[in-house]
Amino acid sequence: MNVHICGDQLGSLRNVWKVSYFLFITKIYTFNFLILCYFFYSRLTLFGYHQTLCKHMADAGIVKFQLTYNKFRLAWHSFVQLLDIHYDDGFMCPVCGTSPKVVICDGTALSFRRELMPSLMEQSGNEEESRAIGSSFQERMFVKTARGRQLLQAFLSDGLSPPDMEELRRNVPSSLEAVLSNPFPEYLKPFLEILAKKSPICGLLHPSRKLHDFITDICNGEGVSDSVEKMQYLQHQIPALFEVMKHTDGHCVPEYLRPLLRDLLVVAERPFAGKVQVSNHLSSETGGMDDLSFFPALPCVRDRGKYVADGKRNAGGKVCKKSSGGHPSLLPGLFLLHCEHGINYGFEVMVRHESPNTPFTVLRKRFQNVPDCVIYDNSCNLHSYCLNRDPSLFRNTWFLVDRLHWKNHKGCSVGYKLSAYPQYDHINSQVVEQCNASLKKLKGQLSYMAPSNFMRQAKLFIWNRNRIAVNKMLQA
């Protein structure tokens, strides 16, 4: 039986088909936008949403709704790929621009299956190339020996027997010996306790030309506490010495303390003396990590570099220990970088447990001029790690421990204590922790995605958080 369709009927059928196709596409995009809302604001997984959608359809009497989960999942991933989002602008603070002066960083346990990685990729480069030499642990310490630091801490806490006191004198510099050999006020103890810590002196006195001149002037007898400007500068630069000057009679640094301050300044500047910056070469090799890193506003400007300290275990002596748990089948997680206004600048998948190497690599590779201040829960060890490798690059960078984690840093100098510096009181040091908390809702659906889908979903979610944060900034 032959069916003949005239031209008008054919045109009508085409119109019906177009309308039906349009309605179908509109429905699919409506579903996907609904999923987008669930993705941003709920903990519902794709599978959970698919089950909910099928239940709604069944309740509505649509018994022939046969959208399998695999097709649904592929439709969602395709939809995300088609979104016209300018990520380059979405991962940059409108205030800080491409060179944030203060960064806050940390890791979070959100990642994908280890088995989906072809291999745990090593740093690329020629193994025969020369390795740079940084500063040594010894040249950064004021009291060189562990025994000397132990005796100094005991002396300041409970006092020492005459033999131990004699041993202490042999283990400390003469300027400190002179202070300890005579009665000194109780308010000086907290300052002296810093010297018993296993922390670099340049974490207490942050070297600069202005600080050098300031210490030199006050050690030559210039007044301090009679000048609001000088006291404010001292509070912002060396809060521990500011506390001493608050209780000191007179306007000048006590004479018995001046030789000690001069020696501390020499030790603080020593790690940078004669050090040249490591090569700024940028190779074309990436070690396969490009697909697992996303910093659109911070493109690579130099290689990580190779260092003598890389081949040494615990080079420089760790101050604190940061424990890292791990999932048996997932990679360790993401490392995130934020500016002081809470805007995320990007993230990187960690293929090994979080260590100071992770932030060091990001800072060295992606900042032409490294930030003035790095806030991190493991800043004490990160500082030593940077000094062991490229002290010249990080000479003007302060490393501070965020407020939440400072209580765990029992053995650190208060020079790393963020809350000790009033100029940083306005900074919310928990922005990364807050981002981590919001990312937890994605674990159920992202942890078992392919790497490309994982990166795409993580970008989308963090971009949306940035968009909300920027809108709040602009409305304030």
Helices and strands as residue ranges (DSSP letters): H 7-41, H 46-59, H 69-82, H 87-90, E 102-108, G 114-116, H 137-140, H 146-157, H 162-171, H 174-180, G 186-188, H 189-194, G 201-203, H 209-219, H 228-237, H 239-247, G 255-257, H 258-269, G 270-272, G 290-292, E 293-294, G 308-311, E 333-339, E 344-350, H 357-366, E 373-376, H 379-389, E 398-400, G 406-408, G 414-416, G 418-420, G 422-424, H 431-439, G 440-442, H 443-446, H 451-475
